[in-house]
């Protein structure tokens, strides 16, 4: 059914630019991991999750080398972000650290992408409802760095469009998929991070890069 209605959905998304809440009401089936990946493949012909994760993993060693060379405030922030890997070096924690570190490396704020709350925080739902574009993580009070979160989800225009994603790296790839599925623009404060994810990691429309992205691409190709 989602295959058969693809053309109608694209016409609606591109031509009418509906509000997220309205679109989610009309097409609730789209907002699931399998369907986000399927929609992305319909648009780009690329397998979203396998391509994204395999290329992030392939670039991880060189990205960490690049991060290690950063000094000053950026270098200290990256060290803090990478610290959970010393306590829990699972692939999910590693990918999360790599992706957050990428934001800092590109001089962007990872908290603009991923906002964390405690499960006892009474203001969490209000803050989530005020989020225009991003990922939320709910952690248990007293949790150690690297512990599994209580919940991970995606918010667009104040609407919680996906939840129970399990880890930040899956949420990032789903958010990227939703950008394509819903024909959204990247937020200005994260434009370099998403440029790298799209054009270097997924190799989509990578013929024209900003100076920041080109420098990073050159480092990763060595």
MODELLER restraints for C-alpha pairs under 7 A, 6 or more apart:
rsr = mdl.restraints
at = mdl.atoms
rsr.add(forms.Gaussian(group=physical.xy_distance, feature=features.Distance(at['CA:13:A'], at['CA:182:A']), mean=5.94, stdev=0.5))
rsr.add(forms.Gaussian(group=physical.xy_distance, feature=features.Distance(at['CA:13:A'], at['CA:183:A']), mean=6.49, stdev=0.5))
rsr.add(forms.Gaussian(group=physical.xy_distance, feature=features.Distance(at['CA:14:A'], at['CA:183:A']), mean=6.42, stdev=0.5))
rsr.add(forms.Gaussian(group=physical.xy_distance, feature=features.Distance(at['CA:20:A'], at['CA:156:A']), mean=6.84, stdev=0.5))
rsr.add(forms.Gaussian(group=physical.xy_distance, feature=features.Distance(at['CA:20:A'], at['CA:157:A']), mean=6.52, stdev=0.5))
rsr.add(forms.Gaussian(group=physical.xy_distance, feature=features.Distance(at['CA:21:A'], at['CA:159:A']), mean=6.36, stdev=0.5))
rsr.add(forms.Gaussian(group=physical.xy_distance, feature=features.Distance(at['CA:30:A'], at['CA:36:A']), mean=6.03, stdev=0.5))
rsr.add(forms.Gaussian(group=physical.xy_distance, feature=features.Distance(at['CA:31:A'], at['CA:161:A']), mean=6.38, stdev=0.5))
rsr.add(forms.Gaussian(group=physical.xy_distance, feature=features.Distance(at['CA:31:A'], at['CA:162:A']), mean=6.28, stdev=0.5))
rsr.add(forms.Gaussian(group=physical.xy_distance, feature=features.Distance(at['CA:32:A'], at['CA:162:A']), mean=6.97, stdev=0.5))
rsr.add(forms.Gaussian(group=physical.xy_distance, feature=features.Distance(at['CA:33:A'], at['CA:174:A']), mean=6.91, stdev=0.5))
rsr.add(forms.Gaussian(group=physical.xy_distance, feature=features.Distance(at['CA:36:A'], at['CA:174:A']), mean=6.73, stdev=0.5))
rsr.add(forms.Gaussian(group=physical.xy_distance, feature=features.Distance(at['CA:36:A'], at['CA:177:A']), mean=5.96, stdev=0.5))
rsr.add(forms.Gaussian(group=physical.xy_distance, feature=features.Distance(at['CA:36:A'], at['CA:178:A']), mean=6.48, stdev=0.5))
rsr.add(forms.Gaussian(group=physical.xy_distance, feature=features.Distance(at['CA:37:A'], at['CA:47:A']), mean=6.96, stdev=0.5))
rsr.add(forms.Gaussian(group=physical.xy_distance, feature=features.Distance(at['CA:37:A'], at['CA:48:A']), mean=5.59, stdev=0.5))
rsr.add(forms.Gaussian(group=physical.xy_distance, feature=features.Distance(at['CA:37:A'], at['CA:49:A']), mean=6.98, stdev=0.5))
rsr.add(forms.Gaussian(group=physical.xy_distance, feature=features.Distance(at['CA:37:A'], at['CA:177:A']), mean=6.63, stdev=0.5))
rsr.add(forms.Gaussian(group=physical.xy_distance, feature=features.Distance(at['CA:39:A'], at['CA:181:A']), mean=6.17, stdev=0.5))
rsr.add(forms.Gaussian(group=physical.xy_distance, feature=features.Distance(at['CA:40:A'], at['CA:48:A']), mean=6.61, stdev=0.5))
rsr.add(forms.Gaussian(group=physical.xy_distance, feature=features.Distance(at['CA:40:A'], at['CA:177:A']), mean=5.75, stdev=0.5))
rsr.add(forms.Gaussian(group=physical.xy_distance, feature=features.Distance(at['CA:40:A'], at['CA:180:A']), mean=6.54, stdev=0.5))
rsr.add(forms.Gaussian(group=physical.xy_distance, feature=features.Distance(at['CA:40:A'], at['CA:181:A']), mean=6.27, stdev=0.5))
rsr.add(forms.Gaussian(group=physical.xy_distance, feature=features.Distance(at['CA:41:A'], at['CA:47:A']), mean=5.69, stdev=0.5))
rsr.add(forms.Gaussian(group=physical.xy_distance, feature=features.Distance(at['CA:41:A'], at['CA:48:A']), mean=6.83, stdev=0.5))
rsr.add(forms.Gaussian(group=physical.xy_distance, feature=features.Distance(at['CA:49:A'], at['CA:173:A']), mean=6.75, stdev=0.5))
rsr.add(forms.Gaussian(group=physical.xy_distance, feature=features.Distance(at['CA:51:A'], at['CA:202:A']), mean=6.76, stdev=0.5))
rsr.add(forms.Gaussian(group=physical.xy_distance, feature=features.Distance(at['CA:52:A'], at['CA:201:A']), mean=6.40, stdev=0.5))
rsr.add(forms.Gaussian(group=physical.xy_distance, feature=features.Distance(at['CA:52:A'], at['CA:202:A']), mean=5.96, stdev=0.5))
rsr.add(forms.Gaussian(group=physical.xy_distance, feature=features.Distance(at['CA:55:A'], at['CA:201:A']), mean=5.86, stdev=0.5))
rsr.add(forms.Gaussian(group=physical.xy_distance, feature=features.Distance(at['CA:56:A'], at['CA:201:A']), mean=6.48, stdev=0.5))
rsr.add(forms.Gaussian(group=physical.xy_distance, feature=features.Distance(at['CA:59:A'], at['CA:220:A']), mean=6.74, stdev=0.5))
rsr.add(forms.Gaussian(group=physical.xy_distance, feature=features.Distance(at['CA:60:A'], at['CA:98:A']), mean=6.89, stdev=0.5))
rsr.add(forms.Gaussian(group=physical.xy_distance, feature=features.Distance(at['CA:62:A'], at['CA:220:A']), mean=5.81, stdev=0.5))
rsr.add(forms.Gaussian(group=physical.xy_distance, feature=features.Distance(at['CA:67:A'], at['CA:78:A']), mean=6.85, stdev=0.5))
rsr.add(forms.Gaussian(group=physical.xy_distance, feature=features.Distance(at['CA:67:A'], at['CA:105:A']), mean=6.61, stdev=0.5))
rsr.add(forms.Gaussian(group=physical.xy_distance, feature=features.Distance(at['CA:74:A'], at['CA:104:A']), mean=6.34, stdev=0.5))
rsr.add(forms.Gaussian(group=physical.xy_distance, feature=features.Distance(at['CA:74:A'], at['CA:105:A']), mean=6.89, stdev=0.5))
rsr.add(forms.Gaussian(group=physical.xy_distance, feature=features.Distance(at['CA:78:A'], at['CA:101:A']), mean=5.45, stdev=0.5))
rsr.add(forms.Gaussian(group=physical.xy_distance, feature=features.Distance(at['CA:78:A'], at['CA:104:A']), mean=6.60, stdev=0.5))
rsr.add(forms.Gaussian(group=physical.xy_distance, feature=features.Distance(at['CA:81:A'], at['CA:97:A']), mean=5.91, stdev=0.5))
rsr.add(forms.Gaussian(group=physical.xy_distance, feature=features.Distance(at['CA:81:A'], at['CA:100:A']), mean=6.91, stdev=0.5))
rsr.add(forms.Gaussian(group=physical.xy_distance, feature=features.Distance(at['CA:81:A'], at['CA:101:A']), mean=6.36, stdev=0.5))
rsr.add(forms.Gaussian(group=physical.xy_distance, feature=features.Distance(at['CA:82:A'], at['CA:97:A']), mean=5.23, stdev=0.5))
rsr.add(forms.Gaussian(group=physical.xy_distance, feature=features.Distance(at['CA:84:A'], at['CA:145:A']), mean=5.10, stdev=0.5))
rsr.add(forms.Gaussian(group=physical.xy_distance, feature=features.Distance(at['CA:84:A'], at['CA:146:A']), mean=5.11, stdev=0.5))
rsr.add(forms.Gaussian(group=physical.xy_distance, feature=features.Distance(at['CA:85:A'], at['CA:93:A']), mean=6.40, stdev=0.5))
rsr.add(forms.Gaussian(group=physical.xy_distance, feature=features.Distance(at['CA:85:A'], at['CA:94:A']), mean=6.01, stdev=0.5))
rsr.add(forms.Gaussian(group=physical.xy_distance, feature=features.Distance(at['CA:87:A'], at['CA:146:A']), mean=6.62, stdev=0.5))
rsr.add(forms.Gaussian(group=physical.xy_distance, feature=features.Distance(at['CA:88:A'], at['CA:146:A']), mean=5.34, stdev=0.5))
rsr.add(forms.Gaussian(group=physical.xy_distance, feature=features.Distance(at['CA:92:A'], at['CA:167:A']), mean=6.57, stdev=0.5))
rsr.add(forms.Gaussian(group=physical.xy_distance, feature=features.Distance(at['CA:92:A'], at['CA:169:A']), mean=6.59, stdev=0.5))
rsr.add(forms.Gaussian(group=physical.xy_distance, feature=features.Distance(at['CA:93:A'], at['CA:146:A']), mean=6.20, stdev=0.5))
rsr.add(forms.Gaussian(group=physical.xy_distance, feature=features.Distance(at['CA:95:A'], at['CA:169:A']), mean=5.88, stdev=0.5))
rsr.add(forms.Gaussian(group=physical.xy_distance, feature=features.Distance(at['CA:96:A'], at['CA:168:A']), mean=5.71, stdev=0.5))
rsr.add(forms.Gaussian(group=physical.xy_distance, feature=features.Distance(at['CA:96:A'], at['CA:169:A']), mean=5.23, stdev=0.5))
rsr.add(forms.Gaussian(group=physical.xy_distance, feature=features.Distance(at['CA:100:A'], at['CA:110:A']), mean=5.43, stdev=0.5))
rsr.add(forms.Gaussian(group=physical.xy_distance, feature=features.Distance(at['CA:102:A'], at['CA:193:A']), mean=6.76, stdev=0.5))
rsr.add(forms.Gaussian(group=physical.xy_distance, feature=features.Distance(at['CA:103:A'], at['CA:109:A']), mean=5.98, stdev=0.5))
rsr.add(forms.Gaussian(group=physical.xy_distance, feature=features.Distance(at['CA:103:A'], at['CA:110:A']), mean=5.38, stdev=0.5))
rsr.add(forms.Gaussian(group=physical.xy_distance, feature=features.Distance(at['CA:103:A'], at['CA:193:A']), mean=5.63, stdev=0.5))
rsr.add(forms.Gaussian(group=physical.xy_distance, feature=features.Distance(at['CA:104:A'], at['CA:110:A']), mean=6.60, stdev=0.5))
rsr.add(forms.Gaussian(group=physical.xy_distance, feature=features.Distance(at['CA:106:A'], at['CA:192:A']), mean=6.53, stdev=0.5))
rsr.add(forms.Gaussian(group=physical.xy_distance, feature=features.Distance(at['CA:106:A'], at['CA:193:A']), mean=6.72, stdev=0.5))
rsr.add(forms.Gaussian(group=physical.xy_distance, feature=features.Distance(at['CA:108:A'], at['CA:189:A']), mean=6.67, stdev=0.5))
rsr.add(forms.Gaussian(group=physical.xy_distance, feature=features.Distance(at['CA:108:A'], at['CA:190:A']), mean=6.26, stdev=0.5))
rsr.add(forms.Gaussian(group=physical.xy_distance, feature=features.Distance(at['CA:112:A'], at['CA:134:A']), mean=6.96, stdev=0.5))
rsr.add(forms.Gaussian(group=physical.xy_distance, feature=features.Distance(at['CA:113:A'], at['CA:134:A']), mean=5.01, stdev=0.5))
rsr.add(forms.Gaussian(group=physical.xy_distance, feature=features.Distance(at['CA:113:A'], at['CA:135:A']), mean=6.00, stdev=0.5))
rsr.add(forms.Gaussian(group=physical.xy_distance, feature=features.Distance(at['CA:114:A'], at['CA:134:A']), mean=6.11, stdev=0.5))
rsr.add(forms.Gaussian(group=physical.xy_distance, feature=features.Distance(at['CA:114:A'], at['CA:135:A']), mean=4.72, stdev=0.5))
rsr.add(forms.Gaussian(group=physical.xy_distance, feature=features.Distance(at['CA:114:A'], at['CA:136:A']), mean=5.75, stdev=0.5))
rsr.add(forms.Gaussian(group=physical.xy_distance, feature=features.Distance(at['CA:115:A'], at['CA:135:A']), mean=6.18, stdev=0.5))
rsr.add(forms.Gaussian(group=physical.xy_distance, feature=features.Distance(at['CA:115:A'], at['CA:136:A']), mean=4.93, stdev=0.5))
rsr.add(forms.Gaussian(group=physical.xy_distance, feature=features.Distance(at['CA:115:A'], at['CA:137:A']), mean=6.19, stdev=0.5))
rsr.add(forms.Gaussian(group=physical.xy_distance, feature=features.Distance(at['CA:116:A'], at['CA:136:A']), mean=5.82, stdev=0.5))
rsr.add(forms.Gaussian(group=physical.xy_distance, feature=features.Distance(at['CA:116:A'], at['CA:137:A']), mean=4.66, stdev=0.5))
rsr.add(forms.Gaussian(group=physical.xy_distance, feature=features.Distance(at['CA:116:A'], at['CA:138:A']), mean=5.97, stdev=0.5))
rsr.add(forms.Gaussian(group=physical.xy_distance, feature=features.Distance(at['CA:117:A'], at['CA:124:A']), mean=6.14, stdev=0.5))
rsr.add(forms.Gaussian(group=physical.xy_distance, feature=features.Distance(at['CA:117:A'], at['CA:137:A']), mean=6.14, stdev=0.5))
rsr.add(forms.Gaussian(group=physical.xy_distance, feature=features.Distance(at['CA:117:A'], at['CA:138:A']), mean=4.94, stdev=0.5))
rsr.add(forms.Gaussian(group=physical.xy_distance, feature=features.Distance(at['CA:117:A'], at['CA:139:A']), mean=6.19, stdev=0.5))
rsr.add(forms.Gaussian(group=physical.xy_distance, feature=features.Distance(at['CA:118:A'], at['CA:138:A']), mean=5.47, stdev=0.5))
rsr.add(forms.Gaussian(group=physical.xy_distance, feature=features.Distance(at['CA:118:A'], at['CA:139:A']), mean=4.90, stdev=0.5))
rsr.add(forms.Gaussian(group=physical.xy_distance, feature=features.Distance(at['CA:118:A'], at['CA:140:A']), mean=5.70, stdev=0.5))
rsr.add(forms.Gaussian(group=physical.xy_distance, feature=features.Distance(at['CA:118:A'], at['CA:141:A']), mean=5.72, stdev=0.5))
rsr.add(forms.Gaussian(group=physical.xy_distance, feature=features.Distance(at['CA:119:A'], at['CA:138:A']), mean=5.76, stdev=0.5))
rsr.add(forms.Gaussian(group=physical.xy_distance, feature=features.Distance(at['CA:119:A'], at['CA:139:A']), mean=5.80, stdev=0.5))
rsr.add(forms.Gaussian(group=physical.xy_distance, feature=features.Distance(at['CA:119:A'], at['CA:140:A']), mean=5.31, stdev=0.5))
rsr.add(forms.Gaussian(group=physical.xy_distance, feature=features.Distance(at['CA:119:A'], at['CA:141:A']), mean=6.39, stdev=0.5))
rsr.add(forms.Gaussian(group=physical.xy_distance, feature=features.Distance(at['CA:120:A'], at['CA:141:A']), mean=6.77, stdev=0.5))
rsr.add(forms.Gaussian(group=physical.xy_distance, feature=features.Distance(at['CA:128:A'], at['CA:158:A']), mean=6.70, stdev=0.5))
rsr.add(forms.Gaussian(group=physical.xy_distance, feature=features.Distance(at['CA:129:A'], at['CA:158:A']), mean=4.34, stdev=0.5))
rsr.add(forms.Gaussian(group=physical.xy_distance, feature=features.Distance(at['CA:129:A'], at['CA:159:A']), mean=6.47, stdev=0.5))
rsr.add(forms.Gaussian(group=physical.xy_distance, feature=features.Distance(at['CA:130:A'], at['CA:158:A']), mean=5.26, stdev=0.5))
rsr.add(forms.Gaussian(group=physical.xy_distance, feature=features.Distance(at['CA:131:A'], at['CA:155:A']), mean=6.41, stdev=0.5))
rsr.add(forms.Gaussian(group=physical.xy_distance, feature=features.Distance(at['CA:131:A'], at['CA:156:A']), mean=6.89, stdev=0.5))
rsr.add(forms.Gaussian(group=physical.xy_distance, feature=features.Distance(at['CA:131:A'], at['CA:157:A']), mean=6.47, stdev=0.5))
rsr.add(forms.Gaussian(group=physical.xy_distance, feature=features.Distance(at['CA:131:A'], at['CA:158:A']), mean=5.10, stdev=0.5))
rsr.add(forms.Gaussian(group=physical.xy_distance, feature=features.Distance(at['CA:132:A'], at['CA:155:A']), mean=6.78, stdev=0.5))
rsr.add(forms.Gaussian(group=physical.xy_distance, feature=features.Distance(at['CA:132:A'], at['CA:156:A']), mean=5.14, stdev=0.5))
rsr.add(forms.Gaussian(group=physical.xy_distance, feature=features.Distance(at['CA:132:A'], at['CA:157:A']), mean=4.17, stdev=0.5))
rsr.add(forms.Gaussian(group=physical.xy_distance, feature=features.Distance(at['CA:132:A'], at['CA:158:A']), mean=5.43, stdev=0.5))
rsr.add(forms.Gaussian(group=physical.xy_distance, feature=features.Distance(at['CA:133:A'], at['CA:155:A']), mean=5.79, stdev=0.5))
rsr.add(forms.Gaussian(group=physical.xy_distance, feature=features.Distance(at['CA:133:A'], at['CA:156:A']), mean=4.69, stdev=0.5))
rsr.add(forms.Gaussian(group=physical.xy_distance, feature=features.Distance(at['CA:133:A'], at['CA:157:A']), mean=6.34, stdev=0.5))
rsr.add(forms.Gaussian(group=physical.xy_distance, feature=features.Distance(at['CA:134:A'], at['CA:154:A']), mean=5.93, stdev=0.5))
rsr.add(forms.Gaussian(group=physical.xy_distance, feature=features.Distance(at['CA:134:A'], at['CA:155:A']), mean=5.51, stdev=0.5))
rsr.add(forms.Gaussian(group=physical.xy_distance, feature=features.Distance(at['CA:134:A'], at['CA:156:A']), mean=6.73, stdev=0.5))
rsr.add(forms.Gaussian(group=physical.xy_distance, feature=features.Distance(at['CA:135:A'], at['CA:153:A']), mean=5.67, stdev=0.5))
rsr.add(forms.Gaussian(group=physical.xy_distance, feature=features.Distance(at['CA:135:A'], at['CA:154:A']), mean=4.52, stdev=0.5))
rsr.add(forms.Gaussian(group=physical.xy_distance, feature=features.Distance(at['CA:135:A'], at['CA:155:A']), mean=6.12, stdev=0.5))
rsr.add(forms.Gaussian(group=physical.xy_distance, feature=features.Distance(at['CA:135:A'], at['CA:171:A']), mean=6.79, stdev=0.5))
rsr.add(forms.Gaussian(group=physical.xy_distance, feature=features.Distance(at['CA:136:A'], at['CA:152:A']), mean=5.71, stdev=0.5))
rsr.add(forms.Gaussian(group=physical.xy_distance, feature=features.Distance(at['CA:136:A'], at['CA:153:A']), mean=5.37, stdev=0.5))
rsr.add(forms.Gaussian(group=physical.xy_distance, feature=features.Distance(at['CA:136:A'], at['CA:154:A']), mean=6.18, stdev=0.5))
rsr.add(forms.Gaussian(group=physical.xy_distance, feature=features.Distance(at['CA:137:A'], at['CA:149:A']), mean=6.69, stdev=0.5))
rsr.add(forms.Gaussian(group=physical.xy_distance, feature=features.Distance(at['CA:137:A'], at['CA:151:A']), mean=5.82, stdev=0.5))
rsr.add(forms.Gaussian(group=physical.xy_distance, feature=features.Distance(at['CA:137:A'], at['CA:152:A']), mean=4.55, stdev=0.5))
rsr.add(forms.Gaussian(group=physical.xy_distance, feature=features.Distance(at['CA:137:A'], at['CA:153:A']), mean=6.70, stdev=0.5))
rsr.add(forms.Gaussian(group=physical.xy_distance, feature=features.Distance(at['CA:138:A'], at['CA:149:A']), mean=5.91, stdev=0.5))
rsr.add(forms.Gaussian(group=physical.xy_distance, feature=features.Distance(at['CA:138:A'], at['CA:150:A']), mean=5.33, stdev=0.5))
rsr.add(forms.Gaussian(group=physical.xy_distance, feature=features.Distance(at['CA:138:A'], at['CA:151:A']), mean=5.06, stdev=0.5))
rsr.add(forms.Gaussian(group=physical.xy_distance, feature=features.Distance(at['CA:138:A'], at['CA:152:A']), mean=6.39, stdev=0.5))
rsr.add(forms.Gaussian(group=physical.xy_distance, feature=features.Distance(at['CA:139:A'], at['CA:149:A']), mean=4.70, stdev=0.5))
rsr.add(forms.Gaussian(group=physical.xy_distance, feature=features.Distance(at['CA:139:A'], at['CA:150:A']), mean=5.21, stdev=0.5))
rsr.add(forms.Gaussian(group=physical.xy_distance, feature=features.Distance(at['CA:140:A'], at['CA:149:A']), mean=6.84, stdev=0.5))
rsr.add(forms.Gaussian(group=physical.xy_distance, feature=features.Distance(at['CA:140:A'], at['CA:150:A']), mean=6.23, stdev=0.5))
rsr.add(forms.Gaussian(group=physical.xy_distance, feature=features.Distance(at['CA:151:A'], at['CA:163:A']), mean=6.81, stdev=0.5))
rsr.add(forms.Gaussian(group=physical.xy_distance, feature=features.Distance(at['CA:151:A'], at['CA:164:A']), mean=5.32, stdev=0.5))
rsr.add(forms.Gaussian(group=physical.xy_distance, feature=features.Distance(at['CA:151:A'], at['CA:166:A']), mean=6.38, stdev=0.5))
rsr.add(forms.Gaussian(group=physical.xy_distance, feature=features.Distance(at['CA:152:A'], at['CA:163:A']), mean=5.73, stdev=0.5))
rsr.add(forms.Gaussian(group=physical.xy_distance, feature=features.Distance(at['CA:152:A'], at['CA:164:A']), mean=5.49, stdev=0.5))
rsr.add(forms.Gaussian(group=physical.xy_distance, feature=features.Distance(at['CA:152:A'], at['CA:165:A']), mean=5.28, stdev=0.5))
rsr.add(forms.Gaussian(group=physical.xy_distance, feature=features.Distance(at['CA:152:A'], at['CA:166:A']), mean=5.73, stdev=0.5))
rsr.add(forms.Gaussian(group=physical.xy_distance, feature=features.Distance(at['CA:152:A'], at['CA:167:A']), mean=6.13, stdev=0.5))
rsr.add(forms.Gaussian(group=physical.xy_distance, feature=features.Distance(at['CA:152:A'], at['CA:168:A']), mean=6.66, stdev=0.5))
rsr.add(forms.Gaussian(group=physical.xy_distance, feature=features.Distance(at['CA:153:A'], at['CA:162:A']), mean=5.16, stdev=0.5))
rsr.add(forms.Gaussian(group=physical.xy_distance, feature=features.Distance(at['CA:153:A'], at['CA:163:A']), mean=3.89, stdev=0.5))
rsr.add(forms.Gaussian(group=physical.xy_distance, feature=features.Distance(at['CA:153:A'], at['CA:164:A']), mean=6.15, stdev=0.5))
rsr.add(forms.Gaussian(group=physical.xy_distance, feature=features.Distance(at['CA:153:A'], at['CA:165:A']), mean=5.97, stdev=0.5))
rsr.add(forms.Gaussian(group=physical.xy_distance, feature=features.Distance(at['CA:153:A'], at['CA:171:A']), mean=6.48, stdev=0.5))
rsr.add(forms.Gaussian(group=physical.xy_distance, feature=features.Distance(at['CA:154:A'], at['CA:160:A']), mean=5.87, stdev=0.5))
rsr.add(forms.Gaussian(group=physical.xy_distance, feature=features.Distance(at['CA:154:A'], at['CA:161:A']), mean=5.80, stdev=0.5))
rsr.add(forms.Gaussian(group=physical.xy_distance, feature=features.Distance(at['CA:154:A'], at['CA:162:A']), mean=5.13, stdev=0.5))
rsr.add(forms.Gaussian(group=physical.xy_distance, feature=features.Distance(at['CA:154:A'], at['CA:163:A']), mean=6.44, stdev=0.5))
rsr.add(forms.Gaussian(group=physical.xy_distance, feature=features.Distance(at['CA:154:A'], at['CA:171:A']), mean=6.76, stdev=0.5))
rsr.add(forms.Gaussian(group=physical.xy_distance, feature=features.Distance(at['CA:154:A'], at['CA:175:A']), mean=6.88, stdev=0.5))
rsr.add(forms.Gaussian(group=physical.xy_distance, feature=features.Distance(at['CA:155:A'], at['CA:161:A']), mean=5.73, stdev=0.5))
rsr.add(forms.Gaussian(group=physical.xy_distance, feature=features.Distance(at['CA:165:A'], at['CA:171:A']), mean=6.21, stdev=0.5))
rsr.add(forms.Gaussian(group=physical.xy_distance, feature=features.Distance(at['CA:179:A'], at['CA:185:A']), mean=6.92, stdev=0.5))
rsr.add(forms.Gaussian(group=physical.xy_distance, feature=features.Distance(at['CA:186:A'], at['CA:194:A']), mean=6.91, stdev=0.5))
rsr.add(forms.Gaussian(group=physical.xy_distance, feature=features.Distance(at['CA:196:A'], at['CA:213:A']), mean=6.04, stdev=0.5))
rsr.add(forms.Gaussian(group=physical.xy_distance, feature=features.Distance(at['CA:198:A'], at['CA:204:A']), mean=5.67, stdev=0.5))
rsr.add(forms.Gaussian(group=physical.xy_distance, feature=features.Distance(at['CA:199:A'], at['CA:205:A']), mean=5.82, stdev=0.5))
rsr.add(forms.Gaussian(group=physical.xy_distance, feature=features.Distance(at['CA:199:A'], at['CA:206:A']), mean=4.34, stdev=0.5))
rsr.add(forms.Gaussian(group=physical.xy_distance, feature=features.Distance(at['CA:200:A'], at['CA:206:A']), mean=6.55, stdev=0.5))
rsr.add(forms.Gaussian(group=physical.xy_distance, feature=features.Distance(at['CA:200:A'], at['CA:217:A']), mean=6.77, stdev=0.5))
